[in-house]
Amino acid sequence: MLGLKDLTEDQRKGVDHIYSADNTLLVADMGAGKTVCALTAASELLQDGELKRILVVSTIKVARNVWKSEPQKWSHLEHLYVDLALGTELQRKNAIMQGNEITCINFENLVWLHEFLGKDLTDIFDGIIIDEVSKLKSNSGSNFKALRKHIAKFKWRLTMTGTPVSEDWTGLFGEMFMTDGGIALGRNKTKFLEHYFYPTDFERRNWELIPGQEKILLNKIGDKLYHLPDYRHLLPELIEIDVPVEMEHHTRTMYNNFKRDCIMQLNDTDIHAPNAAALTGKLQQICQSFLYSPDGSVNRLKPHKLDVLMQLPCIRDKIPTVVVFWFKEDLTRLRQALADAVVLDGPDSIDQWNAGNISVLLLQPRSASHGLNLQAGGHNLVFYAQTWSNDLTLQTIARLYRRSQAHPVTVYHLLMNDSIDTLIRSRVQDKAQYQTLLIKHLTSNI
């Protein structure tokens, strides 16, 4: 069992900061030890009588597989019992009313929690930890609104993320609001946008940072941010490989015509895209070698990517590999082609993977991209489908590329030539500049 002596110097400094500050946005690369730092500081605050109860907000999988189990890995935390307010309404109520010092609930149940406890929420819990606060960066979501009325009343707030500005700068408003209750950036999103950004479209849905405002913005929130230094230089190499996939003539003609006309007839069914978002989705489906019909049925095309996937050395030689899918039809195809593949769907599949008993683990990034430790099971990852989200991409890679990874990690991106795939990959790489600038600010104090 690990103990306090096993925390790195950087982690111990992080614990000291979290303990002493009432409002902290902890920024750390995936696998840097955010959870143990948070629990160590929380344990000391509880033991010293500074706090009475702490609410932890996370995803369901991270609640069950990380927050519940992490205290049992450390001797100085084994006295902590993390109760889970998950499952049925009765189970959630029992967990809340049991009175354990730390209770963990998932994002989707924040609305229920607000309705159940109302104004008594901060009488019961005086501390809050929000794991992956980037999930609350949109101030229009129901989960954000459920916490909005309570967040400023907590005595102590800790929010955590590895990717605070992975998409753009506008998400900082929601993240900082959850960190300090609106002190640094105010409580009005529109005023925040108009002060630091300018609209790039008539409907004011897209905003760009005003040149020079990034330093002002970052200095404004700087005292609330704490960065756990990058440890990845201590890890084996990360190798990313773009694998081109050729589209055969018939599919290419279909793709180009649909991109031009936004409509096609397939198997006597008209398939159309009424707007740009729908068109993008349909083009992605063609790249994945299928098309959904309006009635939900599936029209299968020649499996270009699947053929290339099966020839990758890690798949061909049955070396443990995580394969990332996006659509349900992707999953169907992959399970048919890879008879021994297992879907990541709970603690058992995670344990079996990390024990080396699974050769192919199928992962959907929306449900398994944050907080899970998969580094013990392998060091190969394939993006069978691309995602527009830089956050999901980075977080998914970090399931393998994190502390305790003993081997170089190889990431394959299967990209259909001259298609929406290559555009998505380019956009994701462009978004990485936002994260780089923020980390530079945190490490150089510009």
Salt bridges, closest charged atoms under 4 A:
ASP6 OD2 - LYS5 NZ 3.34
GLU9 OE2 - LYS13 NZ 3.49
ASP29 OD1 - ARG232 NH2 3.38
GLU70 OE1 - LYS73 NZ 3.60
GLU89 OE2 - LYS93 NZ 3.58
GLU132 OE1 - HIS370 NE2 3.77
GLU167 OE1 - LYS431 NZ 2.76
GLU194 OE2 - ARG204 NH2 2.69
GLU203 OE1 - ARG205 NE 3.36
ASP223 OD2 - LYS224 NZ 3.59
ASP230 OD1 - ARG232 NE 3.11
GLU240 OE1 - HIS413 NE2 2.76
GLU240 OE1 - ARG425 NH2 3.49
ASP242 OD1 - ARG425 NE 3.03
ASP261 OD1 - ARG260 NE 2.84
ASP317 OD1 - ARG316 NE 3.43
GLU329 OE2 - ARG300 NE 2.72
ASP340 OD2 - LYS318 NZ 3.50
ASP391 OD2 - HIS370 NE2 3.52
ASP421 OD2 - LYS305 NZ 2.62
